[in-house]
């Protein structure tokens, strides 16, 4: 792989750019990420997408929504940067697979740390970092559409996001009752609560462009406290409450956005979906032998606790 990538580096950046090293960066479940260094000191990121780079089943082009893939990355990167959302620049994309069995991209390297590190180790920087992050989120949420969907797979006007989300929640509940059956009663209660919420929600006429997986681990902070959104493949036009409820969970409510019309019933509904969805994903990764079991066990413990407390009315 390195020799092939090295030849592409020269073609993309110029003959003076000679690839010196490629270091795998762990942390993703759906693509491989490498920090590439050239002999002249230039650094950049290589993303690689292929059948062997994901722990999850590849649902293909027929999926209603997808959270991985080079095409989605390219489309979302272009749209987000066009609207002033901070995300690393895409230098080059190759989806031809003419000489390899994967898609790959050369992307700007933002030197710094993710927000988990800032929150834990350098909290004195948080005010400026949060200001930068809020700006990008507000710009992201300023992108609207009359229909839901992802850029390359927009849905028809008949598509109902609430019905779709409820079906996903039911599938996750079924999975968890099978593979985490000690807590089955709680998963049944969550499904019942979500069904009650869904019955009271009306279909929207406008949808918001959201990241859909935005947590501190998907924000890279540079040395000037600028916050860059990464792992953007899953971005979509959807109910904004799907994003806001997830932000509350992942940022522990330290992040406030400029949203003025938030539906609290939708917030509760999506919160339940996030709890079961994240639990299902973590348990599936554990079954697949994911490399970071400590992280998975922590996630499983956290979301089980949320489910139990929700069912007990806390």
C-alpha angles and dihedrals in degrees: 000000000000095000092051093047090047091058090050092049091059092048094049102039104020140267093286089065107085118176110239102173146355116207119190114234112208122211108086131094100195108039140022118250127198134184105223123201127193127208090247091059097259114140130193141158126256118206119195126192124189144124091277096049098070133071091202131075113270105239094189132209093319094066116116089223129008130192098197141049142094095249093056091046091053095047095045093045091054094048096045095048090046088060095046097258111151109242128138115277119256109230100177140357128195117188097154097096087201094139102018140032097242142061117242142183138196109223136181115271112229106202110219143061137297119255093256086067093046092050093048103035110019108028091154087076094054099095094060093038092052091049090055092045093048090053093054093045092049090051091046091051090048089071108093139184135186089225133047125239145079123298095259096036110038115175128230123261088259093064112113114204093195093055090046093049092047091052090049090050091051091050091050090048090052091049092049093048087057101042101027098032096154086078097039095122091057092050090052090051092050091050090051092049092048092050090053092050093046092053090062098047122096126212116263127233095209133039134202128228106243135178090226097199101049114151133138089273089061094054120081116197119206127211091272094054095255111150116221123195115226136178090047100160094104096056114131147158105266146125107313090221089069087065098037094052090051092048089054090055099042099040095037089235095297090119120076123185133196096253110139104180109050120163107220093199089056090048091056092045095051092043089061090048092052092051094054094036094053092044092051092048094048094048091047091051089050091052089050092054099251112196098238106058094162090060092047094048090051091051092048092050092048097050094042087056091050091051093049094047091048091052091049091051098248 
